[in-house]
Amino acid sequence: MAEQTAKERTRSKPAVGLQPTGEVDWSNYRGVMVVVEQRDGVAKKVSWQLLGESRRLADKLDAPLLALVIGHDVEQLAKEAIAYGADRVYVSDSPELKDYRTRPYSRVCLHVIREFKPEIVLMGATYTGRDLAGAIATHLPTGLTADSTQLDVNEERLLMASRPAFSEKLLATILCKQFKPQMATVRAGVFEALPWDDSRTGEIVRVAPQMSADEIVTEVLEFVAEKSRVNLEDAEVIVAGGRGVGGPAGFQLLDELAKVLGGEVGASRVAVELGWIEHEHQVGQTGFTVRPKLYIAAGISGAVQHTVGMQNSDYIIAINKDPEAPIFKFANYGIVGDLFQVVPALTKAFKERVGKRQETPAGDRTPLHVM
Ligand SMILES: Cc1cc2nc3c(=O)[nH]c(=O)nc-3n(C[C@H](O)[C@H](O)[C@H](O)COP(=O)(O)OP(=O)(O)OC[C@H]3O[C@@H](n4cnc5c(N)ncnc54)[C@H](O)[C@@H]3O)c2cc1C
């Protein structure tokens, strides 16, 4: 036999852990499960958004919608998960699970998956979600589609998780045909949570932690919050700027308006590439997908790669000196004008309103509507 080259040897070798051994019957796997991410008993918005989309998938599959809550003193999150659409919630509540650590959390997930056999498992594509999903998928083993932006199921009950690929030029739809559960992490802000309904009823199933304190080798000493961290995903107001802002000084104007409205500053990719603002502010296909109550787009033309990341905002105000700018098609309110005049005028007007409100005794205040 001719000697194999190193390349051929690698090619002919079955990838370890990637083939099911023998005939595996996956038919008893049923249900769509969302792993709820929380810190200090407060859930990440993406978890409720995922429950909203998963409700649609579960209904299409005629299967239950499940949630898994892990933490300490998190019982109320199980009720919240039901109010946001879950039929059954598994809760693992224990002091050892207070802070996220990969091993104790993944052990609980693996136990729940093996015991209750959901056919689909989803979590947010956050730092924690990516870490946990990777650990679980490797152990099971199963396939994992990371950072999905679209989800669906086909008639063979296969999850179709789509995500941008090849420098965002393609949308790839990925299926996991050989293993269960099918897993995906999903970008925050893409889906909408169902309206809160606390009249919904559901089952709560308690699950024991799967590791004792002395088995856990890592310890969380403290959390030091990054002071300057921009939080576009959870922001209720975003004031975003593009090439029209003209430079870092223009972003100062946007920052002042954002501060008065209690919001964050966003940016188009052009503004980031020109070095006027850091990438963590970028909204769009290669930046964050956001869903604030109010999105103000100043000096942004409205390219599809930008609008895909902000079009689900509740209200959009566009400020642009070109009346034909495509951004106006997405805006609830459009201001045709020079942002260097419009933005300071808005900041001044909102400052006055906020000032008047603070002078009024708390009980007599009318709610501050930004519009
Ligand atoms: C693979 C890929 C991924 C991408 N991902 C992203 C992404 O994630 N996010 C993103 O934003 N883009 C992304 N882009 C880039 C995108 O295609 C556009 O080039 C970009 O969004 C345009 O940015 P802009 O609107 O700031 O600039 P421009 O399109 O140049 O628009 C500037 C606007 O400012 C207005 N203006 C100028 N001066 C003023 C003034 N004084 N007052 C008021 N208005 C003024 C102009 O009328 C114009 O409409 C991506 C592109 C590719 C190919």
The ligand as an SDF file (V2000), in Angstrom:
LIG
                    3D

 53 58  0  0  0  0  0  0  0  0999 V2000
  -19.8670   43.8300    4.7490 C   0  0  0  0  0  0  0  0  0  0  0  0
  -20.2540   45.2040    5.2170 C   0  0  0  0  0  0  0  0  0  0  0  0
  -20.6650   45.3800    6.5240 C   0  0  0  0  0  0  0  0  0  0  0  0
  -21.0340   46.6560    6.9770 C   0  0  0  0  0  0  0  0  0  0  0  0
  -21.4560   46.8070    8.2690 N   0  0  0  0  0  0  0  0  0  0  0  0
  -21.8690   48.0290    8.6760 C   0  0  0  0  0  0  0  0  0  0  0  0
  -22.3540   48.2200   10.0180 C   0  0  0  0  0  0  0  0  0  0  0  0
  -22.3710   47.3230   10.8580 O   0  0  0  0  0  0  0  0  0  0  0  0
  -22.7960   49.4510   10.3560 N   0  0  0  0  0  0  0  0  0  0  0  0
  -22.7910   50.5260    9.4840 C   0  0  0  0  0  0  0  0  0  0  0  0
  -23.1990   51.6200    9.8760 O   0  0  0  0  0  0  0  0  0  0  0  0
  -22.3190   50.3670    8.2310 N   0  0  0  0  0  0  0  0  0  0  0  0
  -21.8410   49.1590    7.8180 C   0  0  0  0  0  0  0  0  0  0  0  0
  -21.3390   49.0350    6.5690 N   0  0  0  0  0  0  0  0  0  0  0  0
  -21.1140   50.2690    5.7550 C   0  0  0  0  0  0  0  0  0  0  0  0
  -22.3680   50.7650    5.0520 C   0  0  0  0  0  0  0  0  0  0  0  0
  -22.4890   50.1110    3.8080 O   0  0  0  0  0  0  0  0  0  0  0  0
  -22.2800   52.2900    4.8020 C   0  0  0  0  0  0  0  0  0  0  0  0
  -21.1090   52.5660    4.0780 O   0  0  0  0  0  0  0  0  0  0  0  0
  -22.2630   53.1060    6.1060 C   0  0  0  0  0  0  0  0  0  0  0  0
  -23.3070   52.7230    6.9470 O   0  0  0  0  0  0  0  0  0  0  0  0
  -22.4390   54.5930    5.7510 C   0  0  0  0  0  0  0  0  0  0  0  0
  -22.1850   55.3550    6.8960 O   0  0  0  0  0  0  0  0  0  0  0  0
  -22.7720   56.8250    7.0430 P   0  0  0  0  0  0  0  0  0  0  0  0
  -24.2420   56.7760    6.8800 O   0  0  0  0  0  0  0  0  0  0  0  0
  -22.2010   57.3720    8.2820 O   0  0  0  0  0  0  0  0  0  0  0  0
  -22.0460   57.5930    5.8460 O   0  0  0  0  0  0  0  0  0  0  0  0
  -22.6190   58.1580    4.4910 P   0  0  0  0  0  0  0  0  0  0  0  0
  -23.3270   57.1000    3.7290 O   0  0  0  0  0  0  0  0  0  0  0  0
  -21.4940   58.8470    3.8190 O   0  0  0  0  0  0  0  0  0  0  0  0
  -23.7310   59.1940    4.9240 O   0  0  0  0  0  0  0  0  0  0  0  0
  -23.4570   60.4130    5.5620 C   0  0  0  0  0  0  0  0  0  0  0  0
  -24.7680   61.1830    5.6580 C   0  0  0  0  0  0  0  0  0  0  0  0
  -24.5840   62.3600    6.4230 O   0  0  0  0  0  0  0  0  0  0  0  0
  -25.3770   63.3960    5.8700 C   0  0  0  0  0  0  0  0  0  0  0  0
  -24.7780   64.6600    6.3010 N   0  0  0  0  0  0  0  0  0  0  0  0
  -23.5640   65.1690    5.9800 C   0  0  0  0  0  0  0  0  0  0  0  0
  -23.3560   66.3150    6.6440 N   0  0  0  0  0  0  0  0  0  0  0  0
  -24.4510   66.5430    7.4090 C   0  0  0  0  0  0  0  0  0  0  0  0
  -24.8310   67.5880    8.3090 C   0  0  0  0  0  0  0  0  0  0  0  0
  -24.0080   68.6040    8.6050 N   0  0  0  0  0  0  0  0  0  0  0  0
  -26.0470   67.4930    8.9000 N   0  0  0  0  0  0  0  0  0  0  0  0
  -26.8990   66.4730    8.6320 C   0  0  0  0  0  0  0  0  0  0  0  0
  -26.5840   65.4650    7.7770 N   0  0  0  0  0  0  0  0  0  0  0  0
  -25.3710   65.5130    7.1770 C   0  0  0  0  0  0  0  0  0  0  0  0
  -25.2970   63.1640    4.3670 C   0  0  0  0  0  0  0  0  0  0  0  0
  -26.4000   63.7690    3.7010 O   0  0  0  0  0  0  0  0  0  0  0  0
  -25.3430   61.6280    4.3010 C   0  0  0  0  0  0  0  0  0  0  0  0
  -26.6590   61.1710    4.1700 O   0  0  0  0  0  0  0  0  0  0  0  0
  -20.9780   47.7770    6.0840 C   0  0  0  0  0  0  0  0  0  0  0  0
  -20.5660   47.5690    4.7740 C   0  0  0  0  0  0  0  0  0  0  0  0
  -20.2080   46.3220    4.3470 C   0  0  0  0  0  0  0  0  0  0  0  0
  -19.7730   46.1230    2.9070 C   0  0  0  0  0  0  0  0  0  0  0  0
  1  2  1  0
  2  3  1  0
  2 52  2  0
  3  4  2  0
  4  5  1  0
  4 50  1  0
  5  6  2  0
  6  7  1  0
  6 13  1  0
  7  8  2  0
  7  9  1  0
  9 10  1  0
 10 11  2  0
 10 12  1  0
 12 13  2  0
 13 14  1  0
 14 15  1  0
 14 50  1  0
 15 16  1  0
 16 17  1  0
 16 18  1  0
 18 19  1  0
 18 20  1  0
 20 21  1  0
 20 22  1  0
 22 23  1  0
 23 24  1  0
 24 25  2  0
 24 26  1  0
 24 27  1  0
 27 28  1  0
 28 29  2  0
 28 30  1  0
 28 31  1  0
 31 32  1  0
 32 33  1  0
 33 34  1  0
 33 48  1  0
 34 35  1  0
 35 36  1  0
 35 46  1  0
 36 37  1  0
 36 45  1  0
 37 38  2  0
 38 39  1  0
 39 40  1  0
 39 45  2  0
 40 41  1  0
 40 42  2  0
 42 43  1  0
 43 44  2  0
 44 45  1  0
 46 47  1  0
 46 48  1  0
 48 49  1  0
 50 51  2  0
 51 52  1  0
 52 53  1  0
M  END
$$$$
